Amino acid sequence: MPIPWDTIATILTILGSIGSLAYWLGRRFTEIEGRFRVIDERFKRVDERFKMIDYRFRELERRIENLRVSMVSVTRSIQAFTFDFLSIKGLITRDERDFAIRQIDRIIEASFQITNPLKPEEVRFIKEVLKEVKEKDPKDVDMRKVEQALRIIEKWSNEECSVEAFKAWMYMYLIKVSLEKERGEL
């Protein structure tokens, strides 16, 4: 049985519409794909800019850290020179050394309870050294222990970079040079 012309016409119209729709959709998808390519390129450029900014921030952080380390080093050098000079002149007395011992003890106690910057064994060691300095004749004090206590406090002040840690370093250095003066080593 033959297919009627009106059915064929309807089918051809539908096929024409489908073809036309497919062509239109194809053009739209191509256009959308092109826009996505443009957006991808923009994101790549933005990503590169963020990478550059991130690099600049890391470089700035490195420079700031170097500046901080330099400032701490210069400040310590000035402080050490001052205490060395005062000690050579005989201006640091046993009373001042006892004052420094009390100050370190106070700083360590307060800091240990708040931020816990030192290990318990480091705190005990420093306290033992301070007790030895206070109770023994300067010639009988083990200077290696004093130097070790100074290194522990210096490490603490480098890591924490707080005023209290730096004060503890100053007081410990003052104790060290006053002992060296009394022992005739300075």
N, C-alpha and C positions, 0 to 999 in steps of 0.2 A: 504494500500500500504506500502510495506516494505521500511525502510530507507536504502539508499545505504551505502555500507561500506566506501566509501571515505568520506561521510558526517560525519559518526560516527567517523572515524579516525580524521577528522578535528576538530570535537567537542571535542574529547578526548585530542587532542594536545592542543587546546585552554584551556580546563579545567586544563590540566597539567601545562601549562604556568601560568594560573591564580593562581593555587595552589602554584606553585614554587615562583611566584611573591609575593603572600600573605605571604608565609613562610619567604622569604627574607626581606619583609617590616616589618614583625613582629620582626625579629631579629634586624633589624636596629632601630626600635622604642624602643625596649628593651635596646639596646646599648645607644641610645640618652637619654632615661629616666635615665639610670645609670649615664651618664655624668651630667645630670641636678641635680641628687642627690648629686654628688660630688661638683658641683658648689654651690648648696644650703648650703652644709656643710661649704664650704670655706667662703661664705657670712656670715653664722652664726658666724664663728670664727672672721671674720673681724669686724662684728657688736659688738661682745663682746669686742674686743680690743678698738673700738671707745668708748664704754661705760666706759671702764677702763680709757681711756685718758680723757674723759669728766669728770669723777669723780676726777681725779688728778688735772685737771684745776680748778674745783670748789674748791677743797681743797687748792690749791695754791692761788686762789683769796681770800679765807677766811683768810688764813695766812697773806697775804699782807694787807688786810683790818685791821686785828688785829694789825699788825705792825704799820700801819699808825695811828690808834687810839692811840696806846701806845706812838708813837713819839710825837703826838700832845699833849697828856696828860703830858708827861715829859717836853716838851718845855713850856707848860703853867705853870707847877709847878715851873720851873726854873725862868720864867719871873715873876710870882707872888711873889716868894721869893725875887727876886732882888728888885722889886718895894716896897714890904713890908719893906725890910731892908732899902732902901733909904729913905722911908717915915719916918720910926722910927727915923732915923738919922737926919731928918729934911732937907733933901737934895732936896725934891721935892717942888718947890715954886709955888705960884699962877700963875706966868708967864708960868711956865712949864705946869700947868694945863690948862691955856688958850690956849697954843700951842696945847695940846692934843685935846682940844675941836675943834679947827680949823681943825686939821688933820682928826678927825672923820667926821666932816661936809664935808670936801673935798672928803674923801673916799666914803662916802655914796652917795653924789651927783654923783660922777663919776661912781660908780658901779651901781647905780639905773638906770642911763641912758643907760648903756651898757648891763648888764645882768639881771637887775630887780630882784635881789636876795631877797629883802625884800618886804613885803606887804606895800602898801602906808600908812596904819595906823601905821605900825611899824616904818616907816621912820619919820612920824609926831611925834610919841611918843618920839623917840630918840632925835629929834630936840628940842622938848619941854623940855626934861630933860636937855639937854645941855644948853639951854637958862636959865633954872632955876639955874643951877650950876654957870653959868657965872654972873647972875644978883643978886643972893641972897647971903647972908652971909652963910658960910658953915654950921652953926648951924641950919639954917632955911631950908636947902635943905632936901627934902623927900628922905631918903636913900633907901626906898623900891622901889622908881621909878628908882633910880640909879642902884640898883641890877637887876631890871626887864630889864632895857636897856642893862645891861651887859649880861643877859641871852639871850636876843634877838640876840645880836651880836655874842655871843658864838654859838648859834644854827646856825646862818648864816655861821660862820667859820667852823663848823663841817660839814655842808652840802656841802658847796662849796670848802672848803679846799684851799682857795686862799691866797696869800700873803697879799693882801689888806684887806681881811676879818680878817686875823690874826692880822694885824697891828691895825685895828679898835678895836679888842678885847684888845690888849695891851694898847692902849690909854685910853679905857674906864676903864680898871682895874687901870691904873695910876690915873685917875680922882677919882675913888672910894677910893683908899688908901690915896690919898692926902686929900680928904674930911674927912675921918676917923681920920687922924692925927690931922687936924685942929679942929675937934670936940672932940678930946681927947679920941677917941674910939680905937685907935691902940696902 
